[in-house]
Amino acid sequence: MPEPTQGMLFGAPKSKSRTLVFDLETQNSFDDVGGRNKFAELRMSVGVTLDLDSGEFTVYREPEANALIDDLRAAKRVIGFNQKHFDYAVLSRYLKLDWEAVPSFDILEDLTRILGHRVKLDSVAEATLGTKKSGHGLQAIEWFRKGEWDTLIHYCKDDVKITADVWNFGVKNAHVLIGTWNGPKKVPVTWK
């Protein structure tokens, strides 16, 4: 994969033909902001997109949040893991937008619909791909606070890459796997 390119603050929206995989990290935790209903107060530290066709990562820091939103709005489709409930709610701080108008596919939302319960990306990635995430969200907040941008960006890119790999596996194989107490469980999917 190519190295990440820095998103531009006032970059023009890209082509509508792109399918983007997306994730973001925050500056604060729910404990920091006083509750799980204060998404906008979490504030984005970094966001990353991956163009599925070109393999190009784009990295956006908080001052570039509007450029990220423009690119998401211009995409043919945005694929993520819990982006509809979490990431879009965090981005609402920067632009009030009807996110339902953004063509999106949320892997967690679909798996929850199929299974009747939520699963973690790490559970899906480990069972499906044999890989694990390189950290977790609370570590990402610490990296942001310490100014460890390279580590933070690497972690967010890893999450985006894992999400893209889970997506591609599901599209190709019409199933993914989730970890359970009894070992991996096959979950049929109809992703296109």
TIBANU-184838 format. One record per residue (C-alpha): residue number from 1; x, y, z; residue in one letter. Coordinates in Angstrom, 1 decimal. Layout:
% residues N
    i      xx      yy      zz  aa
  NUM       X       Y       Z   a
...
***
This chain:
% residues 192
    i      xx      yy      zz  aa
    1     0.0     0.0     0.0   m
    2     1.2     3.6    -0.7   p
    3     2.3     5.7     2.3   e
    4    -0.4     8.0     3.7   p
    5    -0.8    11.4     2.2   t
    6    -1.8    14.4     4.3   q
    7    -5.3    15.6     3.6   g
    8    -5.6    19.2     2.5   m
    9    -7.6    21.7     4.6   l
   10    -9.4    23.1     1.6   f
   11    -9.1    20.2    -0.8   g
   12   -11.8    19.8    -3.5   a
   13   -14.1    16.8    -3.1   p
   14   -12.8    13.8    -5.0   k
   15   -14.7    11.9    -7.7   s
   16   -18.1    10.2    -6.9   k
   17   -16.7     7.0    -8.3   s
   18   -14.6     6.3    -5.3   r
   19   -15.5     3.8    -2.5   t
   20   -13.8     4.8     0.7   l
   21   -13.2     2.9     3.9   v
   22   -13.1     5.2     6.8   f
   23   -12.3     5.5    10.5   d
   24   -11.5     8.2    13.0   l
   25   -10.0     8.6    16.4   e
   26   -11.0    11.0    19.1   t
   27    -9.3    13.5    21.5   q
   28   -11.5    12.6    24.4   n
   29   -13.3     9.6    25.9   s
   30   -17.0     9.5    27.0   f
   31   -15.7     9.7    30.6   d
   32   -13.9    12.9    29.7   d
   33   -17.0    14.6    28.3   v
   34   -19.5    13.4    30.8   g
   35   -21.5    10.8    29.0   g
   36   -22.2     8.6    26.0   r
   37   -24.6    11.2    24.4   n
   38   -22.0    13.9    23.9   k
   39   -20.4    12.6    20.7   f
   40   -19.5    16.1    19.4   a
   41   -17.5    16.8    22.5   e
   42   -15.2    13.8    21.8   l
   43   -13.6    15.8    18.9   r
   44   -11.7    14.1    16.1   m
   45    -7.9    13.8    16.5   s
   46    -7.3    12.0    13.2   v
   47    -9.4    10.5    10.4   g
   48    -8.2     8.2     7.7   v
   49    -9.8     7.1     4.4   t
   50    -8.6     4.3     2.1   l
   51    -9.7     4.4    -1.6   d
   52   -10.5     0.8    -2.4   l
   53    -9.6     1.2    -6.0   d
   54    -6.3     3.1    -5.8   s
   55    -5.2     1.7    -2.4   g
   56    -4.4     5.3    -1.4   e
   57    -4.7     6.4     2.3   f
   58    -5.6    10.0     3.1   t
   59    -5.0    11.3     6.6   v
   60    -6.9    14.2     8.1   y
   61    -6.2    16.0    11.4   r
   62    -8.9    18.0    13.2   e
   63    -8.3    21.3    11.3   p
   64    -9.0    19.2     8.1   e
   65   -12.3    17.8     9.3   a
   66   -14.3    19.7     6.7   n
   67   -12.1    18.3     3.9   a
   68   -12.7    14.8     5.3   l
   69   -16.5    15.5     5.4   i
   70   -16.3    16.8     1.8   d
   71   -14.5    13.6     0.6   d
   72   -17.0    11.4     2.5   l
   73   -19.9    13.2     0.9   r
   74   -18.3    13.0    -2.6   a
   75   -17.7     9.2    -2.3   a
   76   -19.8     6.6    -4.2   k
   77   -19.9     4.7    -0.9   r
   78   -18.3     4.9     2.6   v
   79   -17.6     1.6     4.3   i
   80   -16.8     1.5     8.0   g
   81   -17.3    -0.3    11.3   f
   82   -19.7     1.6    13.5   n
   83   -19.2     4.8    11.5   q
   84   -23.0     5.5    11.3   k
   85   -23.5     5.5    15.1   h
   86   -20.1     6.8    16.2   f
   87   -17.8     8.4    13.6   d
   88   -20.5    10.4    11.9   y
   89   -21.8    11.6    15.3   a
   90   -18.3    12.8    16.2   v
   91   -18.1    14.6    12.8   l
   92   -21.4    16.4    13.5   s
   93   -19.4    18.9    15.6   r
   94   -17.8    20.2    12.4   y
   95   -20.8    20.2    10.0   l
   96   -24.4    19.6    10.7   k
   97   -25.3    17.1     8.0   l
   98   -28.0    14.5     7.2   d
   99   -25.6    11.6     7.3   w
  100   -28.4     9.4     5.9   e
  101   -27.7    11.2     2.6   a
  102   -24.2     9.8     2.5   v
  103   -24.2     6.4     0.8   p
  104   -22.7     4.2     3.6   s
  105   -22.3     0.6     4.5   f
  106   -21.7    -0.1     8.2   d
  107   -20.2    -3.5     8.8   i
  108   -21.1    -3.5    12.5   l
  109   -24.7    -2.5    11.7   e
  110   -25.1    -5.4     9.2   d
  111   -23.5    -8.0    11.5   l
  112   -25.7    -6.8    14.4   t
  113   -28.8    -7.2    12.2   r
  114   -27.7   -10.7    11.3   i
  115   -26.5   -11.9    14.7   l
  116   -28.9   -10.0    17.0   g
  117   -26.0    -8.6    19.0   h
  118   -22.9    -6.4    18.6   r
  119   -19.4    -7.7    17.9   v
  120   -16.0    -6.0    18.1   k
  121   -13.9    -5.4    15.0   l
  122   -11.1    -7.3    16.7   d
  123   -13.3   -10.4    17.1   s
  124   -14.2   -10.3    13.4   v
  125   -10.6    -9.6    12.3   a
  126    -9.0   -12.3    14.4   e
  127   -11.4   -15.0    13.3   a
  128   -11.7   -13.9     9.7   t
  129    -8.2   -12.7     8.9   l
  130    -6.0   -14.1    11.7   g
  131    -5.0   -10.6    12.6   t
  132    -5.6    -8.3    15.6   k
  133    -5.9    -4.5    15.9   k
  134    -2.7    -2.7    16.9   s
  135    -4.3    -0.9    19.9   g
  136    -7.6     0.4    21.2   h
  137    -9.4     3.7    21.3   g
  138    -8.2     4.8    24.8   l
  139    -4.6     4.3    23.7   q
  140    -5.3     6.5    20.7   a
  141    -6.5     9.3    23.0   i
  142    -3.2     8.9    25.0   e
  143    -1.1     9.0    21.8   w
  144    -3.0    12.2    20.8   f
  145    -2.4    13.8    24.1   r
  146     1.3    13.0    24.1   k
  147     1.6    14.3    20.5   g
  148     2.6    10.8    19.2   e
  149     1.1    11.5    15.8   w
  150     3.0     8.8    13.9   d
  151     1.8     6.1    16.3   t
  152    -1.8     7.5    16.2   l
  153    -1.9     7.7    12.4   i
  154    -0.4     4.2    12.1   h
  155    -3.1     2.8    14.5   y
  156    -6.0     4.5    12.6   c
  157    -4.6     3.3     9.3   k
  158    -4.4    -0.2    10.7   d
  159    -8.1    -0.1    11.7   d
  160    -9.0     1.2     8.2   v
  161    -6.9    -1.6     6.5   k
  162    -8.4    -4.3     8.8   i
  163   -12.0    -3.0     8.0   t
  164   -11.2    -3.0     4.3   a
  165    -9.8    -6.5     4.5   d
  166   -12.9    -7.8     6.4   v
  167   -15.1    -6.1     3.8   w
  168   -13.1    -7.6     0.9   n
  169   -13.2   -11.1     2.5   f
  170   -17.0   -10.8     3.0   g
  171   -17.5    -9.7    -0.6   v
  172   -15.4   -12.5    -2.0   k
  173   -16.5   -15.3     0.2   n
  174   -20.1   -14.4     1.1   a
  175   -19.2   -14.9     4.8   h
  176   -17.0   -13.6     7.6   v
  177   -16.1   -15.3    10.9   l
  178   -16.5   -14.1    14.4   i
  179   -14.8   -15.3    17.5   g
  180   -16.9   -17.2    20.1   t
  181   -16.2   -19.2    23.2   w
  182   -16.5   -22.3    21.0   n
  183   -14.2   -21.1    18.3   g
  184   -14.9   -19.2    15.1   p
  185   -18.5   -18.9    13.9   k
  186   -19.3   -18.5    10.2   k
  187   -21.6   -15.6     9.5   v
  188   -23.1   -15.5     5.9   p
  189   -23.1   -12.0     4.4   v
  190   -24.4   -10.5     1.1   t
  191   -22.0    -7.7     0.7   w
  192   -21.4    -6.2    -2.8   k
***
